[in-house]
Amino acid sequence: MRRPKRRPKLPASLRPRLPRTRTGQRRAVQALMLLCVLVLLPATWMYAVTGDRLRTTADAPRTQVAVVFGAGLWDGEPSPYLAHRLDAAAKLYRAGRIEVVLVTGDNSRKDYDEPDAMRAYLTKRGVPDRRIVSDYAGFDTWDSCVRARKIFGVHEAVLISQGFHIRRAVALCQAAGVKSYGIGVDAKHDATWYYGGAREVFAAGKAALDALFKPDPQFLGPKEPGVARAILSPSGV
């Protein structure tokens, strides 16, 4: 009977070394605690900022504008996660709680157009085309929030996303000058959901830096009257 092969040992220089003295051990623990605080501080900030601003489709405040963030396309159609967000926006419109939907997403190349796919999905579900405004340069959450305020003149909005993302969206839009309420739509707890939740731990750090330093988005451009025009337009298709 063959003996199992032994795994090669790491060279001594590459092995982690624990401090041997009490002072060294105490400093190591303090460094670990500081690291944990730095990791959790941005998430704590987001929860503090958004504590009283989360709603459901049933108790969402009456607001002129809803902002729906892109969440990917599958063969040119909204992904299931994005479809859930759009369904919530359509429900709010049919209930008379919003007047205009601002769809913000990625259109960085010709063969990938989130806003137009979102628009088509909404019109099929009863939202008039003239009540939908497209932001083609919403490359991330901060860009979408800043552009909603500076380009489209949105001062107050209901934001729609999944639960794992909605607090970050509300916190960033608040920092960008948009009075915001968030609706976290239901989602199946699949691999994508768990990935999104884990990603938010790291995204919270970038969000805190964006809120602190307020960088310009990747694209700004001239102001667009699309939202104001849509609010004044008749509700018919």
N, C-alpha and C positions, 0 to 999 in steps of 0.2 A: 504493500500500500504506500503510495507516494505521500510524502509530507507536503502540506500546503506551503506554497511559496510565501516567504516573509515579504511584507511590503517594505520598500526601501525607506529608511529613515531620513527625515529632513536634516540637512547639515545643522550643526549646533548654532551657527550664526543666523539661521532663518527661523529657529524655534522661538515662540513668544516667551519672554522672560517676565516673571512676576517679581515685583519688588520684594526683597527679603527683609528689609527693615520695616518697623512699624510706621515710621515717618513716610517712607516710600509708598507703603500700602495705603496710608491715609490720603496721600496726595493722588494716588491712582483712583481711589473711590470718589474723591472730590472732583477730579477731572471727568469721571464718568457721569456724575450727577449734573455737572455743568453742561455736558453734552446733551443729556436728556432734557434739561430745561430749555436749551437753545432749540432743540428739535420740536418741543411741544409748545413753545411760546407763540409761534404764529397761529397754530390751531386754536390756542386759547383766545388769542385776539379775535379770530374770526367768530368764535362762539359768542364772545362778549358783544361784538358789533351787531350780530344778527339775531340775538336772542329773542326779540319780540317782533321780528319781521318775517317770519315764516307763516304761510297760509296754505289752504287747500283750495281746490277749484270751487268748493261749496261756500267758503267764506272769504274769498279774495275781494279786496276792496274795489269799488268801481273806479277804474283808471282808464284814461284815454288810450294808453299804449301798453302793449305786451311785447316783451323782447324774448325771442326764442333763439337759443344758441345752437349752432350746428353740432352734429354728433356723428358725422360720417355718412357715406352713401354705399349702398350695395347694388352694383350693376346699374348705377344711375338713379336709384330710388333711395329714399330715406331709410337708414338702418332702423331696426326695431326700436332702438333707444331714441332716435330722433323722431320716429313716428309717434311714440308715446308723448313726446313734448308737443308735437304739432296737434295731436288729438286734444290735449288739454287746452291749447290756444283756441282751437275751433269751438270747444265746449264753452269757453269763456265768452267768445264772440256771440254765439247763439243765445247765451243767457243774458246778453246785454251788459256784461261787466267790463268789456273793453270795446274800443272803436277801431283800433288799428293794430296790426301785427307787424313788428319790425323783425324780419328774419335776417340773422347775421351769421355768416359762415365763410368758408374758404372757396375762392374762385381764382386761385393762383395760376391755374393752367386751363386751357380750353376744354380739355376732356374731363374736367372735374368742377362742377358748379353746384355747390350746396344751396345757395339762396334760390336759384330757379327751381330746383327739385322740391324745395320746401314750399315755394309758392304754388307749384302745380298740385302738391298734396293738399294744401289748404283749400284751394278753389274747388277741388273735388268733394270737399267736406263742408261746403256752404259758406266759406268766407269769400266775399266779393274780391275780385282781383284788384280793384282800385283801393281797397282797404288794406292791402299788403304792400310793405315797403322793403326793398332789398338792400342789404349792406354786403357788398362783395369783398370787403377787406377785413372781415372779422376773423383774423387768423388765430387769435387766442382771446381769452376772456377779458383781459385788460384792454386790448385793442377794441373789442366790441363795446365795452362800457364807455371808453373815452370817445369813440366815434359816435355813439348814441347821443352823447351830450354835445360835443363840439361840432359835429357834422350835421346831425339830424335834429338838433335842438330839443332833445328829450330831457325834461326836468324831473319827471316822475314816471315810474313804470312798474308793471308786474313782470318779474323775470321767471322764466320757465326752464327747468332742467331736471336732471335726476337728483335724488336726495343727497348723494355723495358729493355733488358739485354745487348745489344751490347756495350753500353758505358762502363759498368763495365768490360766487357770482354776485351775491348781494353785497358782500363786504367791499368788493372792488368797484361796483357801480356806485355805492355810497361814497367811496373815496374819490371817484371821478366826478361827483356832483349830481348824481341822479338819485333822487329819493326812491328807494326800491323796496319792494315786497317780493318774497320768493315763494314759488310753488315747486315743491319737490315731487315729481310724479313717481308713481309706482314703477318698479322694474323687477324683473325676474333675477333672483340672486344666483346668476351664473358666473362663469369665469370672468366675463367682461365686467360685471358688477364688482367682484372682489378686486380685480385689477384697478378699476376706477377708484375704489375706496383706498387702496394702498397708495395709489399715485397721489391722492389728495394730501397725504402726509408730507410729501416732498413739495407739491405744488403750493402748499400753504406758505412755505418760505419765500418763494418767488412772489406770491401775492402780497406778502407783507412788505417786501422791497418795492414792488410797484406802487403800493399805496403810500409808502414813505417818500419815494423819490419822484413819483409821477412822471415817468418817461413818456415821450410822444409815441404813439403807435407806429407800426411799420409804415403805414400810409395814412395821411390825413386828407389833404386836398381841400377843395372849396366846400362851403356849406351847401347842403342840399335841402330843398323845401318839401321833400317827399312826404314826410310825416304830417306837416301842417296842411299840405294839400289834401292828403288822404282823410284827415279829420273833417275837413270841410266838404268833402265829396259826398254825393248821395250814396246810400247804402246798397243800391241795386248793382247788379253785375254790369 
